[in-house]
Amino acid sequence: MKQILFIGAYEKSDILFYVAKLLSVEDSVLILDVTAHGDYEYAYPKVEGQDGVRQHDRFDVIENATLETYQELQKESKYDLVLVDINRWDELQRWPAADQYYLVSSHDNAVMQRNSILMNALFQDKSQSDLIPVHKLIQESAVFPEEVIQESFTKHPIDWKESFIFYPDERDLESKYMNQHLSMLHTKKLSGDLKSALQCVAAQILGMTPKEAKGLWKQAERGK
C-alpha cells in the first residue's frame, strides 16, 4: 500500500478527487481526510445513513481520519494507493514516513503562514541530514513567483523536486462547484493548466511518462 501525503492549508478536496479519479483507472484508491475543518463533509454527494468508508466516483473516501485510521488500514492492505489530505499540524507531527510528499499552496498569505506551521510540524525532531523529497503543487500568481514559497522553508532539510503549476481559472471553480453535486466527476471543462498539473502528479505517483498519464486522463474521462 503506497501512501502519498498532500500537505497544505490550501483547500484541495477537488484536486485530490481529480487525482484519485485518474489513479483509480488502474489501482484501488482511498482518500483520507485529515483536515481540521472537515473539508470533505460537503464536497460530494452521499448516501444517507452511510458511514465510515464512502464510495465516490471509482475511489473511496474516509472523513475525519487520524493516524489510528491509517494504522488500521495498514493491517488490511485493501488499497493500492492512499492519498492523505492533511492540514492538521498535530497529526502531521506524528505521521509516519510517506512514499511521496506534495506541498499544495497558493500565494495567499494565510495559506503560506499556515503551511509554515505544517512544515515545522513535519520536520520536528528531524536533523538536517534527514532530507525529505517534496514536490510542489502551486496555484501560481503573476505577482509572486513560485520561488517565494520555496524560500519560506529554507531552514528545513527539503529536497525540492519538480513543481506543478496551475493558475486561478473560472472554469476550475465552476467544475469544483458542479462536481460537489455529482456522483461521477466531470473533468472535461477543467483548464489546460490544471489538467496538465494533475496529469504530472499522477505520472509521478505511478512512475509513468507524461504521455502515458495523458492517455490515463482520456480513459478516466471515458469512465474506463
N, CA, C and O of each residue as an XYZ file, in Angstrom:
896
protein
N       0.854     -1.198      0.000
C       0.000      0.000      0.000
C       0.886      1.244      0.000
O       1.653      1.474      0.935
N       0.771      2.026     -1.044
C       1.588      3.228     -1.192
C       0.844      4.429     -0.617
O      -0.343      4.624     -0.878
N       1.563      5.235      0.174
C       0.951      6.382      0.833
C       1.538      7.683      0.296
O       2.757      7.855      0.263
N       0.664      8.599     -0.124
C       1.099      9.891     -0.653
C       0.481     10.991      0.187
O      -0.739     11.053      0.334
N       1.320     11.863      0.740
C       0.854     12.959      1.586
C       0.710     14.243      0.773
O       1.643     14.670      0.092
N      -0.465     14.846      0.855
C      -0.715     16.163      0.267
C      -0.879     17.138      1.432
O      -1.927     17.193      2.075
N       0.168     17.895      1.685
C       0.225     18.783      2.842
C      -0.138     20.196      2.416
O       0.294     20.657      1.360
N      -0.933     20.889      3.233
C      -1.187     22.292      2.928
C      -2.508     22.804      3.444
O      -3.499     22.076      3.493
N      -2.511     24.077      3.831
C      -3.733     24.734      4.290
C      -4.633     25.121      3.122
O      -5.782     25.511      3.329
N      -4.127     25.018      1.909
C      -4.918     25.287      0.705
C      -6.044     24.251      0.613
O      -5.797     23.056      0.772
N      -7.276     24.701      0.358
C      -8.420     23.778      0.254
C      -8.290     22.991     -1.057
O      -8.393     23.561     -2.143
N      -8.070     21.710     -0.947
C      -7.663     20.904     -2.094
C      -8.497     19.651     -2.302
O      -8.037     18.698     -2.929
N      -9.715     19.643     -1.783
C     -10.559     18.456     -1.946
C     -10.787     18.141     -3.421
O     -10.757     16.975     -3.817
N     -11.013     19.169     -4.238
C     -11.234     18.931     -5.669
C      -9.987     18.351     -6.333
O     -10.089     17.465     -7.182
N      -8.820     18.847     -5.950
C      -7.568     18.347     -6.517
C      -7.375     16.873     -6.172
O      -7.014     16.071     -7.033
N      -7.615     16.521     -4.915
C      -7.480     15.118     -4.506
C      -8.490     14.242     -5.233
O      -8.170     13.115     -5.609
N      -9.700     14.743     -5.434
C     -10.710     13.983     -6.173
C     -10.237     13.702     -7.597
O     -10.340     12.571     -8.073
N      -9.723     14.719     -8.276
C      -9.286     14.540     -9.663
C      -8.106     13.569     -9.745
O      -8.067     12.705    -10.620
N      -7.150     13.715     -8.835
C      -6.003     12.803     -8.827
C      -6.472     11.370     -8.568
O      -6.017     10.431     -9.222
N      -7.385     11.212     -7.605
C      -7.912      9.877     -7.292
C      -8.649      9.279     -8.484
O      -8.543      8.081     -8.747
N      -9.389     10.104     -9.197
C     -10.113      9.623    -10.384
C      -9.130      9.085    -11.421
O      -9.362      8.034    -12.019
N      -8.037      9.809    -11.629
C      -7.014      9.369    -12.572
C      -6.383      8.047    -12.129
O      -6.275      7.100    -12.908
N      -5.977      8.007    -10.878
C      -5.276      6.825    -10.377
C      -6.166      5.595    -10.329
O      -5.691      4.471    -10.488
N      -7.460      5.811    -10.109
C      -8.382      4.677     -9.950
C      -8.682      3.957    -11.257
O      -9.363      2.932    -11.256
N      -8.179      4.484    -12.376
C      -8.316      3.771    -13.649
C      -7.599      2.423    -13.561
O      -8.061      1.423    -14.111
N      -6.460      2.414    -12.858
C      -5.652      1.195    -12.805
C      -5.472      0.630    -11.392
O      -5.065     -0.522    -11.241
N      -5.766      1.422    -10.356
C      -5.481      0.994     -8.988
C      -6.667      1.245     -8.066
O      -7.541      2.060     -8.362
N      -6.682      0.531     -6.944
C      -7.676      0.810     -5.906
C      -7.156      1.975     -5.063
O      -6.025      1.946     -4.578
N      -7.994      2.998     -4.895
C      -7.546      4.266     -4.310
C      -8.458      4.685     -3.161
O      -9.679      4.541     -3.227
N      -7.834      5.205     -2.109
C      -8.562      5.757     -0.968
C      -8.046      7.153     -0.669
O      -6.837      7.386     -0.685
N      -8.957      8.087     -0.396
C      -8.592      9.410      0.114
C      -8.854      9.427      1.614
O      -9.947      9.087      2.066
N      -7.846      9.824      2.379
C      -8.008     10.023      3.821
C      -8.115     11.517      4.091
O      -7.199     12.275      3.774
N      -9.221     11.938      4.672
C      -9.441     13.344      5.019
C      -8.930     13.587      6.439
O      -9.594     13.254      7.421
N      -7.741     14.175      6.522
C      -7.155     14.514      7.826
C      -7.086     16.041      7.913
O      -6.028     16.612      8.178
N      -8.221     16.684      7.688
C      -8.279     18.146      7.695
C      -8.941     18.647      8.968
O      -9.775     17.966      9.565
N      -8.559     19.838      9.365
C      -9.012     20.395     10.644
C     -10.498     20.722     10.662
O     -11.145     20.640     11.706
N     -11.038     21.093      9.506
C     -12.432     21.544      9.464
C     -13.317     20.672      8.582
O     -14.348     21.131      8.092
N     -12.923     19.427      8.380
C     -13.760     18.503      7.618
C     -14.034     18.974      6.203
O     -15.188     19.133      5.807
N     -12.965     19.199      5.435
C     -13.103     19.760      4.087
C     -13.946     18.907      3.150
O     -14.457     19.413      2.151
N     -14.100     17.627      3.454
C     -14.811     16.725      2.545
C     -16.273     16.512      2.928
O     -17.007     15.823      2.220
N     -16.690     17.092      4.025
C     -18.043     16.837      4.530
C     -19.120     17.167      3.503
O     -20.085     16.420      3.348
N     -18.953     18.285      2.804
C     -19.953     18.712      1.819
C     -19.370     18.770      0.402
O     -19.927     19.431     -0.475
N     -18.258     18.080      0.184
C     -17.561     18.179     -1.099
C     -18.094     17.221     -2.153
O     -17.712     17.313     -3.319
N     -18.983     16.291     -1.756
C     -19.516     15.307     -2.701
C     -20.831     14.765     -2.148
O     -21.055     14.804     -0.938
N     -21.706     14.259     -3.026
C     -22.996     13.722     -2.565
C     -22.805     12.403     -1.825
O     -21.916     11.619     -2.156
N     -23.651     12.166     -0.817
C     -23.517     10.962     -0.003
C     -24.839     10.218      0.087
O     -25.917     10.801     -0.031
N     -24.723      8.922      0.298
C     -25.899      8.094      0.537
C     -26.277      8.255      2.002
O     -25.444      8.053      2.885
N     -27.520      8.615      2.262
C     -27.968      8.846      3.633
C     -27.820      7.581      4.481
O     -28.204      6.487      4.066
N     -27.264      7.756      5.658
C     -27.087      6.625      6.560
C     -25.778      5.881      6.376
O     -25.446      5.000      7.168
N     -25.028      6.232      5.330
C     -23.747      5.563      5.078
C     -22.653      6.231      5.908
O     -22.491      7.450      5.855
N     -21.914      5.452      6.662
C     -20.839      5.978      7.499
C     -19.533      5.266      7.176
O     -19.506      4.278      6.442
N     -18.455      5.792      7.739
C     -17.161      5.143      7.553
C     -16.621      5.351      6.157
O     -16.461      6.486      5.709
N     -16.337      4.254      5.464
C     -15.800      4.328      4.101
C     -16.935      4.638      3.130
O     -17.939      3.928      3.081
N     -16.760      5.707      2.362
C     -17.782      6.099      1.380
C     -17.185      6.024     -0.021
O     -16.047      6.435     -0.247
N     -17.959      5.499     -0.946
C     -17.502      5.448     -2.328
C     -17.921      6.715     -3.056
O     -19.055      7.177     -2.929
N     -16.982      7.272     -3.825
C     -17.268      8.424     -4.676
C     -16.555      8.191     -5.998
O     -15.367      7.872     -6.023
N     -17.288      8.352     -7.102
C     -16.735      8.009     -8.410
C     -16.258      6.556     -8.330
O     -17.058      5.663     -8.051
N     -14.955      6.305     -8.572
C     -14.457      4.918     -8.514
C     -13.405      4.735     -7.420
O     -12.591      3.813     -7.476
N     -13.430      5.614     -6.437
C     -12.491      5.513     -5.322
C     -13.256      5.675     -4.010
O     -14.449      5.980     -4.013
N     -12.573      5.473     -2.906
C     -13.196      5.574     -1.585
C     -12.681      6.794     -0.825
O     -11.600      7.314     -1.101
N     -13.489      7.232      0.139
C     -13.139      8.380      0.981
C     -13.435      8.035      2.436
O     -14.489      7.478      2.746
N     -12.508      8.365      3.319
C     -12.759      8.292      4.761
C     -12.555      9.685      5.341
O     -11.472     10.260      5.229
N     -13.595     10.220      5.956
C     -13.522     11.555      6.556
C     -13.111     11.469      8.020
O     -13.159     10.407      8.641
N     -12.702     12.630      8.558
C     -12.333     12.736      9.983
C     -11.319     11.667     10.386
O     -11.425     11.062     11.453
N     -10.349     11.451      9.525
C      -9.357     10.402      9.763
C      -8.229     10.897     10.675
O      -7.977     12.097     10.787
N      -7.570      9.951     11.313
C      -6.417     10.223     12.167
C      -5.337      9.190     11.854
O      -5.515      8.327     10.994
N      -4.229      9.292     12.556
C      -3.166      8.309     12.379
C      -3.669      6.902     12.680
O      -3.290      5.944     12.005
N      -4.516      6.781     13.687
C      -5.049      5.470     14.044
C      -5.878      4.876     12.904
O      -5.873      3.663     12.693
N      -6.588      5.734     12.171
C      -7.343      5.276     10.996
C      -6.398      4.657      9.976
O      -6.665      3.583      9.437
N      -5.293      5.344      9.718
C      -4.316      4.856      8.747
C      -3.678      3.548      9.219
O      -3.453      2.640      8.419
N      -3.391      3.458     10.496
C      -2.771      2.241     11.028
C      -3.682      1.028     10.869
O      -3.206     -0.078     10.610
N      -4.979      1.230     11.023
C      -5.934      0.142     10.800
C      -5.944     -0.276      9.334
O      -6.055     -1.461      9.020
N      -5.827      0.705      8.437
C      -5.791      0.412      7.002
C      -4.563     -0.416      6.642
O      -4.629     -1.298      5.787
N      -3.455     -0.128      7.293
C      -2.227     -0.873      7.028
C      -2.397     -2.362      7.323
O      -1.818     -3.205      6.637
N      -3.175     -2.676      8.324
C      -3.410     -4.078      8.684
C      -4.194     -4.807      7.596
O      -3.997     -6.000      7.364
N      -5.097     -4.061      6.926
C      -5.968     -4.673      5.921
C      -5.314     -4.761      4.550
O      -5.565     -5.704      3.800
N      -4.465     -3.770      4.214
C      -3.813     -3.700      2.892
C      -4.828     -3.840      1.756
O      -4.604     -4.573      0.793
N      -5.929     -3.135      1.885
C      -7.015     -3.245      0.911
C      -6.772     -2.388     -0.328
O      -7.265     -2.707     -1.410
N      -6.009     -1.296     -0.174
C      -5.850     -0.327     -1.260
C      -4.423     -0.329     -1.808
O      -3.458     -0.587     -1.088
N      -4.325     -0.035     -3.097
C      -3.007      0.136     -3.711
C      -2.409      1.485     -3.335
O      -1.213      1.598     -3.067
N      -3.269      2.513     -3.318
C      -2.810      3.885     -3.090
C      -3.696      4.583     -2.067
O      -4.923      4.530     -2.155
N      -3.067      5.233     -1.099
C      -3.793      6.048     -0.124
C      -3.308      7.486     -0.264
O      -2.127      7.775     -0.068
N      -4.232      8.386     -0.605
C      -3.926      9.810     -0.737
C      -4.372     10.501      0.543
O      -5.557     10.481      0.878
N      -3.441     11.107      1.258
C      -3.739     11.727      2.547
C      -3.778     13.241      2.385
O      -2.759     13.867      2.093
N      -4.958     13.828      2.577
C      -5.114     15.287      2.578
C      -4.987     15.733      4.026
O      -5.884     15.490      4.834
N      -3.878     16.383      4.357
C      -3.598     16.692      5.759
C      -3.261     18.169      5.951
O      -2.365     18.701      5.296
N      -3.983     18.819      6.853
C      -3.658     20.199      7.229
C      -3.713     20.387      8.746
O      -3.837     21.507      9.242
N      -3.620     19.278      9.465
C      -3.583     19.310     10.933
C      -2.145     19.110     11.406
O      -1.559     18.047     11.204
N      -1.585     20.137     12.033
C      -0.190     20.044     12.465
C       0.007     18.951     13.514
O       1.053     18.303     13.546
N      -1.008     18.742     14.383
C      -0.859     17.746     15.437
C      -0.792     16.327     14.872
O      -0.090     15.476     15.419
N      -1.516     16.070     13.784
C      -1.449     14.754     13.142
C      -0.181     14.621     12.299
O       0.452     13.565     12.277
N       0.179     15.691     11.612
C       1.366     15.655     10.754
C       2.624     15.399     11.581
O       3.554     14.726     11.136
N       2.631     15.944     12.781
C       3.770     15.805     13.688
C       4.070     14.346     14.014
O       5.228     13.975     14.206
N       3.030     13.519     14.076
C       3.218     12.117     14.455
C       3.014     11.153     13.295
O       3.033      9.937     13.484
N       2.818     11.693     12.094
C       2.527     10.836     10.944
C       3.782     10.096     10.490
O       4.867     10.678     10.487
N       3.655      8.819     10.105
C       4.830      8.061      9.652
C       5.304      8.522      8.274
O       4.600      9.240      7.564
N       6.500      8.095      7.920
C       7.079      8.464      6.627
C       6.185      8.003      5.483
O       5.613      6.913      5.520
N       6.078      8.850      4.472
C       5.242      8.552      3.305
C       6.119      8.185      2.114
O       7.334      8.386      2.134
N       5.488      7.648      1.082
C       6.221      7.307     -0.143
C       6.498      8.548     -0.983
O       7.539      8.648     -1.632
N       5.558      9.494     -0.967
C       5.748     10.759     -1.679
C       5.095     11.882     -0.886
O       4.121     11.680     -0.161
N       5.675     13.094     -1.051
C       5.148     14.283     -0.378
C       4.867     15.378     -1.403
O       5.668     15.630     -2.303
N       3.709     16.024     -1.246
C       3.348     17.174     -2.074
C       2.937     18.318     -1.156
O       2.075     18.153     -0.292
N       3.555     19.475     -1.347
C       3.119     20.688     -0.664
C       2.176     21.416     -1.611
O       2.568     21.794     -2.715
N       0.942     21.611     -1.182
C      -0.064     22.277     -2.015
C      -0.286     23.674     -1.452
O      -0.594     23.834     -0.271
N      -0.126     24.694     -2.314
C      -0.192     26.062     -1.800
C      -0.641     27.034     -2.881
O      -0.640     26.729     -4.073
N      -1.023     28.208     -2.416
C      -1.227     29.366     -3.282
C      -0.345     30.463     -2.700
O       0.463     30.201     -1.809
N      -0.495     31.686     -3.195
C       0.274     32.800     -2.645
C      -0.537     33.612     -1.644
O      -0.116     34.692     -1.231
N      -1.691     33.097     -1.256
C      -2.467     33.724     -0.196
C      -1.637     33.688      1.092
O      -1.153     32.628      1.489
N      -1.475     34.833      1.736
C      -0.596     34.905      2.902
C      -1.050     33.978      4.026
O      -0.221     33.355      4.689
N      -2.366     33.884      4.244
C      -2.872     32.996      5.296
C      -2.486     31.546      5.014
O      -2.095     30.812      5.921
N      -2.600     31.142      3.751
C      -2.226     29.777      3.366
C      -0.734     29.550      3.597
O      -0.342     28.523      4.151
N       0.093     30.496      3.180
C       1.541     30.331      3.314
C       1.967     30.296      4.780
O       2.832     29.506      5.157
N       1.360     31.152      5.608
C       1.717     31.168      7.029
C       1.317     29.859      7.707
O       2.071     29.320      8.517
N       0.140     29.356      7.376
C      -0.304     28.081      7.963
C       0.516     26.914      7.428
O       0.766     25.944      8.143
N       0.933     27.011      6.167
C       1.801     25.970      5.618
C       3.142     25.936      6.348
O       3.742     24.874      6.518
N       3.598     27.101      6.772
C       4.844     27.172      7.533
C       4.721     26.398      8.846
O       5.651     25.702      9.253
N       3.568     26.524      9.503
C       3.314     25.779     10.744
C       3.298     24.275     10.467
O       3.838     23.483     11.239
N       2.670     23.898      9.353
C       2.596     22.479      8.992
C       3.978     21.895      8.708
O       4.293     20.787      9.143
N       4.792     22.643      7.982
C       6.127     22.136      7.664
C       7.008     22.077      8.912
O       7.860     21.197      9.034
N       6.801     23.007      9.829
C       7.513     22.928     11.112
C       7.163     21.628     11.831
O       8.026     20.977     12.420
N       5.882     21.262     11.771
C       5.434     20.021     12.417
C       6.028     18.796     11.731
O       6.442     17.843     12.391
N       6.065     18.830     10.398
C       6.612     17.697      9.641
C       8.078     17.453      9.986
O       8.517     16.310     10.110
N       8.830     18.546     10.140
C      10.277     18.415     10.332
C      10.711     18.472     11.794
O      11.906     18.487     12.088
N       9.758     18.504     12.698
C      10.127     18.494     14.112
C      10.894     17.219     14.446
O      10.519     16.122     14.031
N      11.961     17.384     15.195
C      12.813     16.262     15.638
C      13.599     15.619     14.500
O      14.180     14.548     14.679
N      13.625     16.257     13.338
C      14.441     15.738     12.235
C      15.723     16.560     12.134
O      15.713     17.771     12.355
N      16.812     15.900     11.801
C      18.090     16.591     11.652
C      18.238     17.098     10.225
O      17.455     16.742      9.344
N      19.248     17.932     10.007
C      19.479     18.492      8.679
C      19.883     17.424      7.663
O      19.826     17.655      6.455
N      20.283     16.275      8.152
C      20.666     15.189      7.235
C      19.462     14.352      6.803
O      19.567     13.516      5.906
N      18.321     14.586      7.450
C      17.104     13.825      7.117
C      16.353     14.480      5.961
O      15.245     14.988      6.133
N      16.965     14.460      4.795
C      16.361     15.108      3.629
C      15.064     14.416      3.223
O      15.015     13.192      3.100
N      14.021     15.204      3.019
C      12.744     14.671      2.552
C      12.447     15.264      1.181
O      12.391     16.486      1.045
N      12.254     14.424      0.156
C      11.909     14.939     -1.173
C      10.463     15.425     -1.194
O       9.554     14.700     -0.790
N      10.253     16.643     -1.664
C       8.918     17.240     -1.685
C       8.651     17.865     -3.052
O       9.451     18.654     -3.553
N       7.515     17.501     -3.646
C       7.040     18.175     -4.850
C       6.140     19.337     -4.436
O       5.574     19.335     -3.343
N       6.014     20.309     -5.302
C       5.105     21.430     -5.044
C       3.988     21.447     -6.086
O       4.229     21.304     -7.284
N       2.770     21.625     -5.600
C       1.608     21.821     -6.468
C       1.085     23.205     -6.127
O       0.511     23.411     -5.058
N       1.283     24.157     -7.039
C       1.106     25.568     -6.705
C       0.079     26.244     -7.600
O       0.138     26.147     -8.826
N      -0.874     26.939     -6.955
C      -1.712     27.875     -7.701
C      -0.891     29.153     -7.821
O      -0.756     29.916     -6.864
N      -0.353     29.368     -9.001
C       0.640     30.420     -9.233
C       0.003     31.793     -9.328
O      -1.198     31.937     -9.554
N       0.857     32.804     -9.147
C       0.440     34.197     -9.274
C       1.448     34.920    -10.143
O       2.647     34.652    -10.067
N       0.965     35.837    -10.970
C       1.865     36.610    -11.824
C       2.707     37.572    -10.996
O       3.787     37.983    -11.421
N       2.213     37.930     -9.816
C       2.902     38.902     -8.965
C       3.996     38.237     -8.136
O       5.089     38.783     -7.987
N       3.693     37.045     -7.591
C       4.645     36.334     -6.747
C       5.082     35.045     -7.434
O       4.259     34.150     -7.630
N       6.349     34.928     -7.801
C       6.818     33.696     -8.436
C       6.854     32.536     -7.451
O       6.813     32.727     -6.235
N       6.932     31.342     -7.998
C       6.937     30.114     -7.194
C       8.053     30.096     -6.152
O       7.887     29.530     -5.071
N       9.203     30.723     -6.478
C      10.352     30.700     -5.579
C      10.049     31.323     -4.225
O      10.696     30.992     -3.232
N       9.059     32.234     -4.175
C       8.688     32.873     -2.907
C       8.267     31.818     -1.892
O       8.613     31.910     -0.715
N       7.523     30.821     -2.347
C       7.077     29.751     -1.451
C       8.260     28.899     -1.007
O       8.384     28.569      0.172
N       9.115     28.548     -1.934
C      10.265     27.707     -1.599
C      11.175     28.394     -0.593
O      11.706     27.745      0.309
N      11.361     29.707     -0.740
C      12.239     30.458      0.159
C      11.706     30.502      1.590
O      12.458     30.787      2.522
N      10.417     30.222      1.767
C       9.821     30.253      3.104
C      10.251     29.069      3.966
O      10.028     29.068      5.176
N      10.869     28.060      3.345
C      11.174     26.828      4.080
C      12.657     26.470      4.029
O      13.017     25.294      4.099
N      13.513     27.477      3.907
C      14.951     27.219      3.764
C      15.566     26.557      4.996
O      16.609     25.912      4.892
N      14.932     26.711      6.161
C      15.502     26.134      7.391
C      15.282     24.628      7.492
O      15.878     23.968      8.343
N      14.431     24.086      6.628
C      14.110     22.663      6.709
C      14.929     21.847      5.703
O      15.251     22.346      4.624
N      15.269     20.603      6.043
C      16.019     19.746      5.121
C      15.121     19.167      4.021
O      14.767     17.988      4.041
N      14.767     20.026      3.069
C      13.865     19.624      1.983
C      14.651     19.452      0.688
O      15.421     20.328      0.293
N      14.452     18.342      0.053
C      14.995     18.113     -1.287
C      13.872     18.428     -2.269
O      13.055     17.564     -2.590
N      13.839     19.675     -2.745
C      12.742     20.104     -3.614
C      12.797     19.383     -4.954
O      13.816     19.393     -5.645
N      11.698     18.767     -5.296
C      11.567     18.088     -6.582
C      10.770     18.974     -7.540
O      10.661     20.184     -7.340
N      10.224     18.362     -8.567
C       9.527     19.123     -9.608
C       8.300     19.855     -9.059
O       7.612     19.365     -8.162
N       8.046     21.037     -9.620
C       6.856     21.815     -9.262
C       5.817     21.694    -10.365
O       6.151     21.651    -11.549
N       4.559     21.642     -9.963
C       3.447     21.561    -10.906
C       2.565     22.787    -10.679
O       2.037     23.004     -9.588
N       2.423     23.568    -11.725
C       1.823     24.898    -11.605
C       0.474     24.964    -12.314
O       0.309     24.436    -13.414
N      -0.485     25.619    -11.666
C      -1.737     25.972    -12.327
C      -2.121     27.375    -11.876
O      -1.549     27.907    -10.925
N      -3.082     27.966    -12.558
C      -3.440     29.365    -12.314
C      -4.922     29.486    -11.968
O      -5.723     28.636    -12.358
N      -5.287     30.542    -11.236
C      -6.714     30.755    -10.956
C      -7.500     30.802    -12.262
O      -7.129     31.533    -13.180
N      -8.566     30.042    -12.353
C      -9.350     29.978    -13.584
C     -10.807     29.710    -13.230
O     -11.117     28.808    -12.452
N     -11.679     30.494    -13.804
C     -13.107     30.376    -13.512
C     -13.651     28.998    -13.876
O     -14.567     28.499    -13.224
N     -13.093     28.385    -14.910
C     -13.567     27.062    -15.332
C     -13.328     26.012    -14.241
O     -14.150     25.119    -14.033
N     -12.203     26.132    -13.558
C     -11.892     25.176    -12.492
C     -12.822     25.354    -11.298
O     -13.243     24.379    -10.676
N     -13.136     26.605    -10.985
C     -14.038     26.880     -9.869
C     -15.443     26.376    -10.178
O     -16.100     25.784     -9.322
N     -15.902     26.613    -11.410
C     -17.229     26.136    -11.813
C     -17.300     24.607    -11.773
O     -18.306     24.036    -11.352
N     -16.229     23.957    -12.213
C     -16.189     22.487    -12.193
C     -16.222     21.958    -10.763
O     -16.886     20.962    -10.477
N     -15.501     22.629     -9.867
C     -15.496     22.219     -8.459
C     -16.903     22.274     -7.877
O     -17.353     21.327     -7.233
N     -17.595     23.389     -8.108
C     -18.948     23.552     -7.571
C     -19.915     22.530     -8.174
O     -20.748     21.964     -7.468
N     -19.798     22.300     -9.480
C     -20.672     21.341    -10.155
C     -20.446     19.926     -9.618
O     -21.398     19.189     -9.360
N     -19.177     19.558     -9.455
C     -18.849     18.198     -9.038
C     -19.250     17.892     -7.600
O     -19.339     16.726     -7.215
N     -19.490     18.919     -6.812
C     -19.943     18.701     -5.433
C     -21.328     18.057     -5.382
O     -21.754     17.558     -4.340
N     -22.027     18.074     -6.525
C     -23.387     17.525     -6.582
C     -23.488     16.286     -7.471
O     -24.583     15.770     -7.694
N     -22.345     15.804     -7.982
C     -22.353     14.685     -8.926
C     -21.645     13.467     -8.345
O     -20.628     13.594     -7.664
N     -22.192     12.288     -8.618
C     -21.579     11.059     -8.110
C     -20.372     10.631     -8.942
O     -19.514      9.891     -8.461
N     -20.307     11.097    -10.192
C     -19.154     10.844    -11.054
C     -18.564     12.186    -11.458
O     -19.275     13.055    -11.960
N     -17.271     12.356    -11.240
C     -16.617     13.640    -11.502
C     -16.558     13.955    -12.989
O     -16.254     13.085    -13.804
N     -16.848     15.193    -13.335
C     -16.688     15.682    -14.698
C     -15.403     16.498    -14.771
O     -15.195     17.408    -13.968
N     -14.547     16.176    -15.726
C     -13.236     16.830    -15.814
C     -12.991     17.533    -17.148
O     -11.954     18.169    -17.333
N     -13.932     17.422    -18.068
C     -13.693     17.943    -19.415
C     -13.576     19.464    -19.467
O     -12.930     20.000    -20.367
N     -14.191     20.165    -18.518
C     -14.180     21.628    -18.559
C     -13.055     22.253    -17.742
O     -12.983     23.477    -17.628
N     -12.182     21.436    -17.177
C     -11.064     21.982    -16.413
C     -10.099     22.733    -17.320
O      -9.985     22.427    -18.507
N      -9.410     23.709    -16.760
C      -8.435     24.478    -17.530
C      -7.274     23.583    -17.954
O      -6.978     22.577    -17.308
N      -6.630     23.963    -19.038
C      -5.495     23.192    -19.536
C      -4.359     23.117    -18.531
O      -3.707     22.080    -18.408
N      -4.113     24.219    -17.803
C      -3.026     24.240    -16.821
C      -3.277     23.261    -15.682
O      -2.369     22.542    -15.265
N      -4.512     23.233    -15.176
C      -4.821     22.315    -14.079
C      -4.771     20.869    -14.561
O      -4.253     20.000    -13.859
N      -5.302     20.604    -15.748
C      -5.236     19.247    -16.304
C      -3.788     18.770    -16.393
O      -3.463     17.649    -16.000
N      -2.928     19.639    -16.917
C      -1.522     19.285    -17.078
C      -0.867     19.004    -15.728
O      -0.112     18.042    -15.590
N      -1.157     19.848    -14.728
C      -0.580     19.659    -13.394
C      -1.043     18.341    -12.785
O      -0.247     17.613    -12.190
N      -2.323     18.036    -12.932
C      -2.873     16.797    -12.377
C      -2.275     15.567    -13.057
O      -1.974     14.571    -12.400
N      -2.107     15.645    -14.366
C      -1.508     14.534    -15.105
C      -0.066     14.297    -14.654
O       0.379     13.154    -14.545
N       0.653     15.383    -14.396
C       2.045     15.262    -13.944
C       2.123     14.637    -12.554
O       3.013     13.832    -12.279
N       1.194     15.009    -11.683
C       1.152     14.409    -10.347
C       0.884     12.906    -10.457
O       1.549     12.103     -9.803
N      -0.084     12.537    -11.281
C      -0.405     11.119    -11.477
C       0.794     10.364    -12.049
O       1.078      9.236    -11.646
N       1.493     10.995    -12.988
C       2.671     10.366    -13.588
C       3.746     10.107    -12.540
O       4.386      9.055    -12.546
N       3.943     11.068    -11.642
C       4.932     10.900    -10.574
C       4.553      9.756     -9.642
O       5.395      8.935     -9.276
N       3.297      9.709     -9.267
C       2.844      8.683     -8.323
C       2.958      7.287     -8.923
O       3.363      6.340     -8.249
N       2.595      7.173    -10.205
C       2.564      5.861    -10.858
C       3.867      5.494    -11.554
O       4.030      4.365    -12.017
N       4.802      6.452    -11.630
C       6.069      6.172    -12.292
C       5.926      5.981    -13.783
O       6.571      5.114    -14.372
N       5.070      6.800    -14.402
C       4.861      6.718    -15.844
C       5.270      8.026    -16.514
O       5.587      9.003    -15.836
N       5.263      8.041    -17.829
C       5.622      9.245    -18.571
C       4.417     10.185    -18.664
O       3.279      9.741    -18.515
N       4.657     11.487    -18.909
C       3.544     12.418    -19.098
C       2.604     11.985    -20.223
O       1.394     12.195    -20.139
N       3.162     11.382    -21.273
C       2.335     10.913    -22.383
C       1.399      9.800    -21.918
O       0.226      9.769    -22.291
N       1.921      8.896    -21.108
C       1.090      7.811    -20.579
C       0.011      8.355    -19.645
O      -1.115      7.859    -19.624
N       0.373      9.385    -18.870
C      -0.601      9.998    -17.959
C      -1.707     10.699    -18.736
O      -2.859     10.729    -18.303
N      -1.352     11.254    -19.871
C      -2.364     11.893    -20.723
C      -3.358     10.845    -21.226
O      -4.561     11.099    -21.285
N      -2.847      9.674    -21.585
C      -3.725      8.582    -22.004
C      -4.617      8.114    -20.867
O      -5.775      7.754    -21.074
N      -4.058      8.125    -19.658
C      -4.833      7.755    -18.472
C      -5.979      8.739    -18.256
O      -7.086      8.350    -17.883
N      -5.695     10.018    -18.495
C      -6.723     11.057    -18.359
C      -7.892     10.786    -19.305
O      -9.056     10.907    -18.923
N      -7.564     10.420    -20.543
C      -8.618     10.138    -21.526
C      -9.462      8.942    -21.093
O     -10.682      8.944    -21.261
N      -8.817      7.932    -20.542
C      -9.565      6.772    -20.041
C     -10.480      7.163    -18.891
O     -11.619      6.702    -18.807
N      -9.972      8.021    -18.002
C     -10.770      8.466    -16.855
C     -11.986      9.264    -17.314
O     -13.073      9.126    -16.754
N     -11.799     10.095    -18.331
C     -12.914     10.890    -18.860
C     -13.990     10.000    -19.472
O     -15.182     10.295    -19.394
N     -13.543      8.902    -20.083
C     -14.498      7.978    -20.699
C     -15.109      7.030    -19.674
O     -16.042      6.286    -19.977
N     -14.572      7.067    -18.462
C     -15.079      6.178    -17.419
C     -14.602      4.764    -17.567
O     -15.274      3.825    -17.141
N     -13.424      4.598    -18.179
C     -12.869      3.258    -18.395
C     -11.603      3.079    -17.582
O     -10.985      2.015    -17.628
